Amino acid sequence: MGAILHVCITCRAGQAPEAGQPCPGARLYAALAEQPAPAGVRVRAVECLSACGNGPAIALSAPGRWSYIHGPMAQEDAPSILGFAAAYAAAPEGIVPWRARPALFRKHVIARLPPLETRE
């Protein structure tokens, strides 16, 4: 199983919902879904990442790797997000070297979570 790029599609980014308009999280997901996913990455819509004050938020995870939550993100960030997701998928343990990260991913880290144990 490869890396999963989770995108919060319910995030309103602290904005009041606009009648008939998708929320910022849904717009971010749509922008990501318009582009081909990098090799080894699956883009997945999720209902909430509990990062409302920092949204729209994304998370990257994969078995046996560190997981990351980033935000706020915007639909204009889609190419950078997909580029970072590709680097994450290719990085041992999911750790992309700091200097290799786009500035967006140096500044917008909400959390980093250790991998779940896969061996006993």
Secondary structure, DSSP 8 states (H G I E B T S, - for coil): --EEEEEESS--TT----TTS--HHHHHHHHHHTS---TTEEEEEES--S-GGG-S-EEEE-TTS-EEEE----GGGHHHHHHHHHHHHHSGGG---GGGS-HHHHH-EEEEE-------
